[in-house]
Amino acid sequence: MAHASHIRLRRPRRGLRLLVLTAAMLSAQAYAQSTVGDISGLAPEFTGGEVRIRNLDSGVVRDGRIGTDGRFRLGTLSSGRYEVTATSPSGEVRTGVVTVAAGQTTSAYLAAGGSAAATLDAVNVRAQLGATIDLGSVESRTTFSAEQLNALPVARDITSISLLTPGTVASSGYFGPASFGGASAAENSYYVSGFNVTNLFDSLSFTEVPFQAIDQLDVQTGGYGARYGFSTGGVTSVNVKRGTNEWKGGFSWTTTPDAFRSRQPDTLRSDGTLLRSYDNNKQDSDVASAWIGGPLIQDKLFLFALGSLSTADSEAYGGRSAEAPRKSGVSTPPTSLATSAEDYSSNNPYWLLKLDWYLNDNNHLEYTGFGNNRRYHYDKYTANYEDDSPAAEASKDKYLGRLYKKQEGMTHILQWTSYLNDDLTASFRYGSMRNKNGEYTISPDGQRGEYDGNIESPEGSCPYVYDYVLGKRVGCAVESSLGIANGSNQRSTTALDLTWQLDDHAIGFGVSDDVWKSTQGSSYSSGARWLLYKDYARKINFRTGGDIKIEQRSWYLEDHWQVTDAFMLYGGLRNDSFNNKNGDGQSFVKQDNIWQPRAGFSWDVLGEGSSKLFGSIGRYSLPIAANVALRSASGSYYTNEYYTYDGYDPVTGKPNITGSLDGGANDNVVNGSDGHAPDPRSIASKGLKPYTQDEVILGYEQKLQSGNRWVDGWTLGAKLTWRRINNVIDDTCDSRALYNAARNAGYDLSNWDNPWEVPSGLPGCWIYNPGEDLNVSLDVDGDGKVDDITVPGEELGPKAKRSYRSLTLTADRQGERWYASVNYTWAKLNGNYEGLVKSTNGQTDTGTTSDFDFKELMYGADGYLFNDRRHSFKLYGSYDLTDEWQLGANLLIQSGTPITCLGGGMDTFGTEYGYTGVFHTCNADIEEVSKLGSNGRTPWVVSFDPSVRYRPAALPGLSVQFSVINLFNSVKPLQVYETKFSVDNNGAITDYYNFEKAKYYTTPRYARVQLQYDW
């Protein structure tokens, strides 16, 4: 955590107060854009003079004026060490050295007296913890420096670091990113060097740079200004390292061997027999990095380059079957000992290049480029447990083949910054990101299997087949489903930002144009999934594929107005426009002028720079994820067919079909996905309101001053946060409601076979605002003319609700040899809508989960949401025992998540649609509502992570670090299986003997060793 530096020399209390207030007034621009920082200061005896700063790393010089009040400011500065020199009109000179961190304001106080060129102490920035309270910002943010990132005993990824900050919790194991302030895992934005690297296909992933390339990581958890959009959760920004006038380099090797790793406990089924054993699982990884940076042209052109190679290997065994179809109405636990196994191997080379060219003191051109070429594969096996006892272990049986996957990425960011005059700065940025992905399988006999994205591709010879009678998979399929063989995601962004210091106003304005393109799709292996029961076979055909495009345009205007020395007002306005297009370039959802006002204040209550009462209020919006178009706006298949059969092919597993079950009476098309591409005009409700959330924050910070050294220097804080979604965008698939509305309007619907399934050619789901009327244009009666149909909102289900309230208490201190950060958050999250993704059933269909598909699915859906962790206590820090030895620690104590009971399917609550196992009902024999989150909670989580680092004086630059994650191996369930039973279209009930058993655990204890040398 980088904090503002302070120049110290015989500073009177009044001077300190004025210094802090000056920094508050002039800090706004740095905090608004976390790729740069500011220097603001006070030279009361140098009024009317000049100030010059020189970057000690690059030699770049900037000049400025000292105002009549003694204040000065130089903004939009690259991070690094700066020499600050003030010259009075009479020629008197004072000099000091400070360190600037991106997103922070460094304060300088220069007083007259002493020699003509007194040199002030330089203060090295380590973290934000000991910083003077920032009176010029209303944002909730935490900033981590490269030194701190390298020393923290946590997993080395962006999400793990962000989980240290107040108000963040780990999301479901189905996903990856953290939950910020009650939002789902798919509602965050991620930046590298000011460029948004979030994957807009599903918003569940983002581009990361190698850990050793990070110069600073900035995490904003709330109250962020109008410059930031596309997020109702949190904003994470990474700034990469850059070269200086001195050649420097280094290398590191980090290893987490399997020998230092513990295992999850064995998991038992509800009948007391073994569900899954982790005893034979293995996992290890290594990361090697090397870097170099320095001047290509002294004081002008600088380079930083890094290369890294990450490797990982693992061996994992799955669990036994827990699904038991009832036979003659009787539930019997499955007895099969079959499971699956896989060996995983990954190789990920990564490169990064940073170039900085200072054309002159007023113009800076910089390039950031990085890319990777990850290749990984899974060797798939059938496996068996030796018996069903709790101590049983699994072993491999038949080799099925290998699944190959690739992920390639290339990102280029070009930015030009021009200091047009002392008060006006312009910044132009262009960013381009292109990622490629693909997968295919190779069978033991060398046959290649892949999906080309064409939904009309013929079925292959090795579909995925699961035999419920035997309780295991059969046939030759290597994997159950495959992603597209040649997928891609592309993003390009052009942005212009202006900052203008106008007297007491710091005004910012910016515009951006963003284009996202995706080519994606997926299919079951060989185009089909077969489920074999005793008396019938079910064939599922699920395929998606297509091209997608999103156009986004935004602008913002903001002002930080220093009303008085002690009081600052912030006002901002953001405007976003989104245009989602299908593969033919036709718009199916277009939203213009999404207004997002934001305001805040900061008040130094005591007037001494040691106190801050602050507040913010704002509206935030989200775009529609690109993946929505694959099902909603493009042709896709999702069908169920039921057959009678007599055995199956011993090689392929395909059933020997003897006829259609009940004459095809149970066959159905899910959500209208019969392969036809719907008319783009018929997909979304007219007058669709944007997805918006409101946020209110009120907080207070106080820096303690005391003669007691254990009390002095602590910064204490308290903050209240309230968030509430206003409107969301999801889909409804209730064709029954559309049928009834059209019939009531007088349309002849003889072209419909039944109200629960739309005629061919019509979309089966429609994008709308839950709780609002659905207004769509489509040919509902099949006469060739487009009809305008309005479906009343009350027929489709309730309005989406999500409310988050929290109280956060913080205590931070930076000492000479130690720092500590402590925070506690009480939070309450409730409603009927988790967000863009759904944790209870692991649904990653961002923005189109099963919520609101039918109003009956929302019976009992209002309650405590999955990310509701009521209590979170976090502590981390470090202590330098000597110049050679350093200790670090990270502690997490957190309450559990709510548990929900799900079930049902065909005929549940009177529905005639086969949504299996997602209704809020818990008893297959008695139809009753089981409220969301009403089945207790997962256990409390406690994890303590220590580290020790040794830096031998005899070998300068060398360091060895040993970290233990979860030292006491406290392993608890993070998430449990929440489906108790399901009913398929044929009326067959299946019971789940893994209900409320652990699906994901906290990470078991493991140790990490890092060897690093810097020169």
N, C-alpha and C positions, 0 to 999 in steps of 0.2 A: 504494500500500500504506500503510494507516494504521497507525501504531504508537502505543504508549502514551506519553503525555507525562509528563515528570518535572519537579517543582518543585524548584529548586536554591537553597540558601542555607546556606553554611557547613556542609555535610553531612558528619559524621564517618562513617568506614567502617562502624561498628556501626549507625548510623542507616540507612545505605543498605541494609545487609543485612536489617534488620528491615522496612524499607519493602518490599523485594522479597518477603519472605516473607509479609507482610501481604497484598500484592496477590495472591500465589499462593493464599492461603487463601480470599480473597473474590472471586476472579475467575470462579468456575465458572459462575454464572448468566449472566453476560454472554456467555461463550463458547458456552454451550449454545443460546442463541437469538440469532442474528446480526442481529436488527433493533434491538437496544438495546445499551448499554454500561454500564459501572460506573465509579465512582470509589471507590478504596479507598486508605487512607493511614495515616500514623503521626504522632501528635502527642504524643511521650513526656512532655512537661512540661505537658500539658493534660488529664491523666487526670481522668475524672469531669465534664468540661466538655461543651460542645455544639459541633456543627459545622453550618454552614449552607452550602448551595451555591445559586448563582443562575445560571441560564442567561442568558448575556450576549446571546444572540440572541432569546430569547423572554421573558425576565424571570421565568420560573417559578422558584419557590423551594422547596427541600426542606430539612428539618431532620433531624438525627440526633444520636446520642449518641457520645461518645468513651469507650471502655471503660477499665477499670482498667489494662489493659495498654497504653493509648495508641492503640489501633487504632480505626478507624472505617470505615464502608462505607455508600454510598448507591448502590443498584443500579437496574437496569431504566430507564436514562436514554436519552432521545433524543440523537442525536449533536449536537455543537456545542461552543461554548466556555463554560466554567463558571468562575465566581469561587467559590473555596473559602475560607471564613472559620471559624477555630477560636477559641472563647472559653473561657478557663479559668474555674474557679469563682470566682477572685479578680477576674475581669473583664479579664484580659490578652487581647489580640486579635492574631491573625496571619492574613494574607490572601494568597492566591495565585491564579493563573489557569492552567487546564489545558484541554485539548481532548479531548473524548470521541469515540471512533469506535465504531460499532456492531460488536458482536462482540469488542470489546477491553476491557481494564481499564486505566484511567488511574491512575497511582500518584502520591500526593502526600505530601510529607514537610514537616511544619511544626514548626520548632524555636523555642524561646523565645529571648529576647535581642534586643537592638536596640530600636528605637522601638516604641511600643505598637501600631502598625498598619503594620508593614513590608510592603511589596508585593514579592512574589517575581516572578521572570521568567516570562513566558508562553512556552511552547514550542509552536510550530506543528507539527501532525502532517502529515507528507508521506507516510510509508509505514511499513510494519512493519519495515523492514530494520534500523533501528538500535535497535529496542526492547530493553529489558531482557528477558532470557529469561523466558517465561511459565511459571512453575512450577505454575500451577493448571489446566493443560489437558493432555490427552493426545492432542488432535486434530492432524491434519496439515492445515494450512490456510494459505492465502495471501490477503491482503486488499489490494485496490487502491482507492485514493481517486479522487475525481472528477478532481482535478488530474492524477494520474498517467495515468488513462484517456485524458484529453484530449491528453496529450503523447506517449504511446507510439506508435512507428512500426509499428503492426500494423493489420490489417484491423479495422474498427470493428464488431465483433460479439462476443457473449458467448463463442462457441466459440473464436475466435482468441485472446482474452485467456486463457481457461482453458488453452490449449496452452502458455502460458509457464510453468506450474507443473510441479514435478517429478512424474514418473510418468504424464504424459498424452502421448498420441500422436494424430495425426490418423487418423481411421477411414477406411474405404473411401470413394471418391468417389461411390459409390451412395447413401451416407447423408449426414448432416450433422454430428451431434454428435461430440465427441471420445471417445476410449477412455480411461477412467481405470483405472489399475492392472490392466490385462489384460481388463477387462470389455468387452462389445460396446457399440456406440454407443447401444443401446436400454436401457441399464441405469442411467441417471442420473436425478436429480431436480433440478428447477429451481424456484426460489422468487422471488417479488417481494413485498416487504413482508410476509414471513412466510407468504404464500399459495402453495401448490403450483400452478404454471402448466404442468406437464408435460402433453403431449397423451397421454392414456391410451389413445387409439385404437390407436396403434402405438408410442408412447414414443420416436419419432424426431424430434419437434419440440416446441417450447415457445413460449410467448408472450414476446416481447421488448419492452422499452420503448425509446423513442429514446435514443440514446447520451448526449445532452446532459442527459437527465433523471436519469442515474445519479449518486447521491451516493457509493455504495460498492458494490463487487463483491467478494463473499467466495467463495472456491473451496476446498472441503474435499475432499481426495483420499484420506482414510482416517482411521480411528480415531474417527469421529464418534459422538456419544453417542446415548442411547436416544430423544431427542426426534426424531431423523431416521429416516425409514423409506422404503420403496418404492425402495431403491437398493442395488445391489451394485457400482456404479461410483463416481461422485462426486456431490457435492451443490454446487450453485451458487446463491448467494443474492444478490439485488439489493435495495438500499435506495434509494428515490428521494429527490430533493432536497425540502426543505420551506422554507416561508417563515419569516422572522425579523421582528424589530421594526424593521428597516430595509428600505425598499423597494429592491430590486435587480432588475436585468434584464439582458438581453443578446440577441444574435443571433449566429448562425454560418452560414457557407456553406462546404461541403466539396465539392470536385469532383475527379473522377478522369477526365480526358479521354482519349479514345482516342489522341490524338496523343502522349501520354506512356506508351503501353502497348506492350510487345513481344509477340511471338507465340510459340506453341509451335513446335517444329521439325516439319518434315514427317515423317510416319510411313510406313514402307514395309512392304509385306506380306512374307511369308516367301519369295515367289518373286522379290523384288527390285523389284517394281513398286509404284507409289504406292498407299497405303491411304487416307491423309487429308492434306490440306493445310489449314493454318490461316492462310495468307497473306492471304486476303480477309476474315477475321473481324474484327469491330469491336465495341467495347464502351466505353461511358462511363456515368457516373452522377453525380448531384448530390443533395445533401441540404441543405436550408435549414431552420433552426430558430430560433425566437424564444421567449423565456421572461421571466416576471416573477414576483416573489415579495415578500411583505411582510405587514404587519399589517392585518387588517380591523378588529380591535379591539386596541389596544395591550396587550401582555402576556397576551392572552386567545385571540384567534382569528387564525390565520395562513393564508395562501394561497400556493401555488406552482402556476403554470400554464405549460404548454409546448405549443406547436404546431409540427409539423414536416411537411415535404413531401419525400418521396424520389422521384426519377425515375430511370429507367434505360432505356437503349436498346442493342440489340446486333444484330449480323448474324452468323450462323454457318452454316457449310457442313459437312455430314456426310462420312462416308467412303465409299469404294467397297465394293461387296459383297466379302466374304471367304469366303463359304460356297459350297462346290462339291460338289453331289451327284455321286457317282461314276456314271459311265456305262460299263456292261459291265465293272464292277470296276476301272475306270481313273479315277484322280483327275486332273482337269485344272483349273488355276486359272481362275477366272471372268474373262472379258474385258470385261465391261460397264464403261462409264465413267460410268454413272448414279449419282447421289447425291441428297441432299435439301438444302434450304436453308430457313432461317426468319429472319424479322425479328421481334425482340421489343421490346415497349414496355411499361413499367410506371409506374403512378402510385399513390403510397401516402401519403395524408394521415394524420397521426397526432395525437392529442391526449392530454394527461395533466393531471390535476388532483389536487393534494394539499391537504387541509384539516386543520389541527390546532386543536383547541379544548380549552383548559385550563380546565375548569369551575372548578377550584380547584387548589391546589398538590398535591393527592393524587389527582386524577382527570384523565385525559387521553383525549379521544376524537379519533380520527383517521380520515380517509377517504382512500383512494387509488383513483382511477378512471382508466382509460386505454382507448383504443380506436383502431381503424384501419379504413379502408375501401379496401383495395387492389383495384385493377382493372388487369389486364394482359392482353395478347393476343399471339398469334403469327400472323404471316402465313406460310403454308406454300407452298413451291414444290418442284417437281422441279428438278433441276440436273444438269449434266454436267461432267466434267473434260475438258479439251482433248485429253489423251492420258494414257497410264499411266506417263509418265516421272516421276522423282522431283521434277522442277521444275514439273510441271503444276499449273494452278490451275483452280478450278471457277467456273462462272457459272450464273445462274438460267435456267430454261427456262419451264415452265408454272406459272401461278398456280393453286393448289389451293383456296384459301379461307383463312378466319381462324378460329383457335381462341380463344375468349374464356374467361377465368377470373376468378373473384372470390374474395376472402378478406376477410371482415368479422369483426371481433372487438370484444367489449366486456367489460371486467373491472371489478368493483367489490369493494373490500376495506374493511370497517369493523372497527375495533379499538378496544376500550375497555381502558385500563389503570388499575388502582386500587391505590394504596399503602395497604393496609388498616392497617398500622402500620409501625414501623421495620424489622420483620423479615419481614413477609408481604406479598407482591404477587400480585395476580390480573390475568390478561389474558384477555379474551374476544375472539374473532375470528370474523367471518363473511365468506366470500369467495364470489363468484359469477363464473363465466367462461362466456361464450357465444360460440362461433365459428361462422360460416356459410361454407360453401364451395360452389362450383358451377362448371360449365363447359358450354359448348355450341359448336357450329361453325356458320359461315355459309359456304355455297358461293359460287362466283363468280356464280351466277344467283340468289342470295338465299335459297336453301333452308336452313332451320335444322335442325340435327341435335343431338339431346341424348338422354340416358338418364335416365329418370324413376325408376329404382330398382326397377321391376317386372320380375322375371326372366322373366315370361311375355309381355313386350311383343313384338309381331310384328317380324320382321326388316325393316330398312329397305332402301332402294334403293342405298346406297353403302357396301358392306362394304369392309374393308381387304383388298386383294389384292396378293400379291407373286408375281411370275413368276420362278422360279429358272432357267427356260430363257433368258430375256432378262437376268436379273440385275438386275431393277428392279421397282418397284411400278407397278401399272397401275390404272385405274379412277378414280373420282371421290371417294374418301374423303379428307377433310381431315386426319384424324388416325387412328392405328391403334386407339386405345381412348379411352373417355371415362369420367370420373368422374360421379357422380350430379349432376343439375342443381341440386338443392336439398338439399345435405347440411348437417349441423350436428353440433357437439360441445358439450356442456354439462357444467359442473362446479360443484358447490356444496359448501362445506366449513364446518362449524361446529366450533370448537375452544376449549377452556378450558385455560389453563396457570396453575399456582400455583408460586411459589418461596418458600421459607421458610428463613431463616437461623437455625439452631438451634445456638447455641454454635459448635462447630468443624465443624458439618455444614451444607452448602448443599444443601437437598433440593428437588427438582423433581418435579412431578406434572402430567400432562396427559391429556386425552381429546379425541378428534376423531371426527367423523362425516362421511364423504365419499361423494358420489353422483356418478357419471359416466353420461352418456347420449350415445349417438351414433346418427345416421341417416346411413348411408353405403352405398356400393356402386359397382360399376364394370362396364363391359361393353366388348367389342370394338365398334368402329364399326358401326352398323346391326345389331349383334347377332351378327356373324360375322367370322372371319378366314380367308381362303382362301390356301392355299399351292399354287401350280401347278408341277408337275413335268412331265417329258416325257411320261410314260405315265399319270399319274393326278393327281387334285386332292384335297387334304386340307382339310376344313372343320373349324374349331375354334370351338366355342360356349362362351364363358366369360362368366358373368354372376353377380354377387353383388348383394345388396341387402337391407337390413333395419334394424330398430331394435335397439339393444343397451343394456344397463344393467349397471353395476357398483356394488355397495354395499360400502364399506370402513369398518370401525370399528377404532379403535386407542386404546390407552392406554399410558402409560409411567410409570415411577418411577425416579428416579436420585438419587444422593447423592455429593457431593464432600466427603470427610472429610479434614480437615487433622489427621493423626495427631500430627505434631510440626511444629515450625516449618519443618523441611526435608523433610518427607515427606507426600505427599497420595495418598489412595486414592480411586479412582472405581469406583462400582458402578451399573449400570443394568439395567433390564429393560423390554423392549418387547413388546407383544402386538398382533398384527394379525389381522383377520378379513376375508375376501373372499367376496363372493357375486356370481358372474357369471350374468346372466340373458339369455335370448333375447328376441325381439320380442314374445312372448306373456307376458312377465313370469315365465317359468318358469326356475328355477335349473337350470343344467346342470353347474356346478362351484361347490361351496361349501366353504370352508376356514375353520375356526374355531380360535382360540387358537394362533396361530403364535408360539411363544415365542422371543424373541431376547435372550439374556443378553449383557451387555457389561461389561467391567471394564478397569481401567487403574491406573497409578501414575505419580507424578512425584517425583523425589528430587533435591534439591540436594546433590550429592555433596560439594562443597567447603564448603558452608554459607555462601557469601558472595553468593548470588544470581547468580553468573556461570556456573553449570554446571547441567546438567539431564540426568539419566538417566531416560528415560521408556519406557513400554511400554503396549500395549493389546491386548486380545483380545475378539473379538466375533463375533456371528452376525447376518447380514443377510438379508432376504427380499425377494422380488419378487411383485407380483400378476400375474395373467394378463391380458394386454392385451385390450382390447375387440375388436380386429379378429378375434380367434380365432372369435368367434361368427358372423361372416359366412359362413365355410365350414363350421365344425364344428357349429354349433347352429341354422343357418337354412337355408332352401332355397336352392340355388345350382346352376348348371350348369357342368360342365366335361366336354365330350364331344368325341370325334374321329370323323369320318365320312370315308370314302374313296370316291372316285368315278372313273369314266372320263369323259372329256370331249372335246369337239371345238371347240377355240378358245374365245374369250370375248367378251363384249359390249364393244365398243370404248369405250363411255361409262362403264358401271358397273364393268367388269372382272370381272363374274360369269362363271364358266365355263359353257359350254353342256353341261350334264350329259347323258351318254348311258347311264349305268347305274351300279349299285353295284359297286365294285371287289371281285372275288372273292366276290360274294354277301354282302358285309358282314362277311366273316370277320375283318377287321382293325379294324372299328369298335369303339369302347370308351368306357366311362364312367370318367373319372378320379376316383379317391377317392370313388366312390359319389355324385358330384354330378350327379344326374339330375333335379333340381328339387324333390324331396321334402324337407320339413323333418323331420329325424330326431327320434325320441322323445328328449327331454332326458335321460331316465334311461340312455340307451344310449351317451352320448357320452364320458363320463369314467370312468376306472377307480375302483372303490370303494376307499376308504382312501388316496386320493391324498395323497402327501406334499408339503409346500410346497417351493417353489424356495428353497433357502438356500445361503449361502456363509459360510465362516468366514475370519476375518482375524486375523493376529498381526503386531504392529509392535513393534520394539525400536529405540530411538534414543538419541543423545547429542548435546547442544549445549554449546558452550563459547564464552563471550565473552572475547576477548583483551584484556588490559591490558598496555600496553607503552609505554616511553618513545619508541619509534620510531613516528612518526606514520603510517607506511605500514602498520604492523601493528596499532596500537591501534584498538580499536573494532570490529574484524571479529567477526562471530558465525559460527563454524564448526559444521557439523553432519554427522552420519552416521546413516543410518536403514536398517534392514532391514525388508522387508515380505514377508509370505507370505499368499497367498490361495488358497483351494481351494473349489470348489463341492462340496456334499454330494449334493443331489438337484436335478434340474431337471425342468421340466414341458414336454413336447413332445408331438408326436403320432406315432403309428404308423399306417400305411395298409396293413399287410400282412394282407390278407384271407385269404391262404393259410394263415397261422399260426392265424387264428381258425377257419378251415374244418377244419384238422387237429385242433385242440383239441376242437371240437364233435364231429367224427366219432369221435375216440378216446373221447369221453364217451358215445357210443352214439346220437347224434342222427341222424335220417334227413334228409339234406341233398339230397334229390332236387329241391328248389326252387332249388338253385344250378346255373347253367349251367357254371361252372368256378370253381376255387378262387381265381383272381386277380381276380374281379370280384363284388362282393356283389350279392345280389338287390335289386331296386328297393324302396325304403322303408327300407333299413338304412343307417346311416352308413358311409362308406367309410374313415374315419379315426377314431382314438380317442385321447383325451388320457390320458397316463400318465406314469409316471416311468421313463425309459429304464434298463434293467438290472433292473427289478422286474417281477413278474407283472402281467398285464393282467386285471382282474376287471370284467367288464361284464355288464349285464343287457339282453338284447334277444331278439327273436323270431327265433332263428337258423334254425329249421326251418319257419317260415311257418305254424304251426298256430294262430296267434292268441294264444299264451301266451308270456309273457316268460320267458326262460331265463337262468340264471346260468352264464356261461362263464368259465373261468380259462385264460388263455394263458400258459404258462411264459415267464419273462423271457428265458431263454437262446434261445428261438425267435424273439425279436424283435430281438435285437442286444445290443451291449455296454452297460455302464453309462456314463453321460455323465461325462467327465473334463475338468477345466480347472484347471491349476496355474500360479500366477504367483509368481515370486520376484524380488526386486529389492534392489539396494543403491544408495542415493542419498547423494551428498555435496553439501553446500551451503556457500556462503560469501556473507554479506550484510553490507553496511556502509552506514550513512547518515552523510554528512558535512555540513558547513555548506553547501557549494555542489554536492555531488554525491552520488549513491547508485549502488550496483551490486548486482546479484543474479546469482549464478553457481550453476548446479547441474548435476551429472552423474548420470545414472541408468544403471546396468547392470541389465537385466531379461531374464528368461527366461520365456516363455509357451508352454506346450505342453498337449496333450490331444487330445480328439476332438470338442470342442464349443466353437465360438467364442462362442456366447451366443444371445440372442433373435433375432438376425438373422445372415445368412450373406453374407460378403463375396465369396467365390470366384465365386458366380454372381449376386451382387447381389440376394439374396432379402430383401424387406422384409416378408414374412409373419411379423410378430413373434410368436415363440413357437411357430410351426408351420412351420419351414423343412423342407427335404427331408431333413435329418439324421434318422436313426432311422426314416424311413418304411418302409424295408426293411432287413433286417440286411445285405444285400449292399452297400447304399450306404455302409455303415460299414467295409467292407473297406479297409484302408489309410488310414483316417481319423484315425489317432492319429499326431500329429507336432507340428511347430511351427505354431502358429496364426497367422492373418493379421496380428493386431495385435502380433506378436512383433517388436519393434524392439530389438535387443540393446543398442545404445549410443545415448544421447541427451545432448548437451551444449547447454546453453542459457545465454545471458548477455544481460541487458538492464539499462539504466540511463540516467542523464542527467548532464550536467555544465553548470553555469551559468558560461559564460565571463565574462560581466558581468551587470549587472542587466538588460540588454536582450537579450542573446544566450544561447540555451540549445541545447546539442547533445544528441541522444538516439540510442540505438542498440539494436538487437535482433539477436542472432546465434543461429542454430540449426545444429547439426551432428548428423546422425542417420543411423544405419545403415538399410538397407532391410528390406523385408518378405519373408517366404518366398513362393515361387512354387509353385503346385500344378498338376499336369496332370490334366485331367478329360476324360472321354469316355464312350462306351458308350450303351446304351439297351436296346431289345428284345433279349432272350436273353443279355445280359451277365451273367456269373456264374450262368447258368441261370435268370434271372428272365424272366417273361413279362409284363412291364409296361413301358410306354413312358416311363420317366424318361430323357429324352435329354440326354446330355452332362454328367451330374453324378456318374458313377461315378469312383472313383479308379483309372482305367486309362488308358493312354497310347498304346496300339498297337491299331489297328483289326484288324490281321491276326493278332496273338497276344494271347490273353486273359491278362493278367498285372496284378498290383496295382502301382500307382504311389503310393507313400506320400505323405501330406499334407506339403506344404512341401519336397519333395525335389528340386525343379527349380531350385535356386539361389535368389537373392534379387534384388530390385530394387536399383538403385545407391544409394550414400550420397547424402544430401541435405545441401546447404550453402546457407544463405541469410543474407545480411547486409542489414539494413534500417536505414539512418541517417535522421536527421531534424534539422532546424534550425528554431528558433523565434525570431522577432524581436518584441520588445515595446518599441516606441519610447517613450522617456521623455517626449517632447513630446506624445504622445497617450495618456495613461493609460487603461488598459482595452482598448486595441487590441493584437491579436497576429496575426501571420502565420506560419503553419507550413508547411514544405515537407518531405514525407516521400517516400522512395523505398523501395518494397518489392522485395526481391531485387535489390539494386544491381548485382551482377555478372551478372545474368540467367543464373544457374545453374539450368537447367530439366532435370529428370530425371523418368523415369516413377515415379509413385506407385503405380500398379497396372497390371497387364498383363492381356490376355485369357488365360484359363486353360483354355478348352475347345479340345481338339485335334480331336475328331471326335464325331459323334453317330450314332445308329441309330434310325430311326423304327419305328412299329408294322408297317410293311410290309417291314422289313428293309433299307431303303435307307440306305447310309452316306453321310454328308456330312462332308467335310473342311473345316477352318477355317484359312485362310491368314493369319489375324491372331494365331495362337497365339504367346504370349509377346511380342506387340507392345504398345506403350503404349496403354492405354485412358484413363488419367488422368495428367496431368502436375502437377508442382509449378507454382505460379502464376508466370507470366513476370513480368519486371520491369514495374512501373508506378509512376507518381508521383501523389501526392495533395497538393492545396493546400487549406489551411483558413484562412479569414479569420474572426476572431471579435472581438466588442466586448462588454465587460462594463461596466455602470455601476452 
